[in-house]
């Protein structure tokens, strides 16, 4: 028996779940996820920080809007999703200057050491601070999106990998797991598998590329102070932040990968530990656990959101790179508005929201 929906979303990460909760009050929505649990891949492997100074200008604009929307949402929750946690960039004078943005102010070497006493003074010469950054309780946010979507009538089906999709009449017919669906709009929020879903659907792929990013929780002899900012190297060689009495660390690598259940490669975490024990006094003494996620990007590094001009009713919500959580609310706001309107805006039309303005300034067409 075929189930009928206005919108079928493929992908149960932060992109798909945030869109489901935005759409469900206004139309009949289903979300299908290939894995047995939601947010199994990249969305469960996030650094859990929303940083306005992180990413290209369009991503920074989307982050600001996401923080506005999430702050308003926090007012309705018994426990907040967002908690202030500054972000500090360290490195050479030229390196920090090149990576800093309007959301970040330069600080002195002494100020940086006061904020993060674990830094070896000789390991950097310049620093910048973004005090508008927030820690994000990602499990709580994901659970809230699911609860809101289901409370509004959305159906969420896990363990249902899409194996067929074709355009029929005015909509789509999709096979996922053992189920069959019909929907007016098919949303591709499949993350690292977004191009694969396009091929299954007979839609030209966009050339989205997944990249590996490894992280680990490590035990340390000298824990970071409670209010220590997240610290990142301007040359993208590492970042670290407090995680209770432990520390979350990452080598910030961006190694091309196929879509897969990524795992840490031998030596990645060990080399990072050796590096951090040179530039900090943390005294890393053991790895509690390590993981690798995939950050999927378009060639221009800009998130992809919009109807495919050559495949009616096929909506792309992909290519968020490492900015999935920090752009999620803004992207869902835009996608929901476009889907409910029934069509993408034409080039040259004045955008209706700051989110659309941010994306329109970089790319009018998802194929450009």
Secondary structure, DSSP 8 states (H G I E B T S, - for coil): -EEEEEEEEE--SHHHHHHHHHHTTTS-EEEE-SSSSTT-SGGGS---EE-TTSSSHHHHHHHHHHHHHHHHHHTTSSS-SEEE--EEEEE-HHHHHHH--TT-EEE-HHHHHHH-TTB-GGG-SEEEEETT-EEE-HHHHHHHHHHHHHHTT-EEE-S--EEEEEEETTEEEEEETTEEEEEEEEEE--GGGHHHHHHHTT------EEEEEEEEEEEESS---TT--EEEETTSS-EEEEETTEEEEE----EEE-SS-----TTHHHHHHHHHHHHBS--EEEEEEEEEEEEEE-TTS--EEEE-TTSTTEEEEE-BTT-HHHHHHHHHHHHHHHHHHTS---TTS--SSHHHHHHHTT-SSTT-
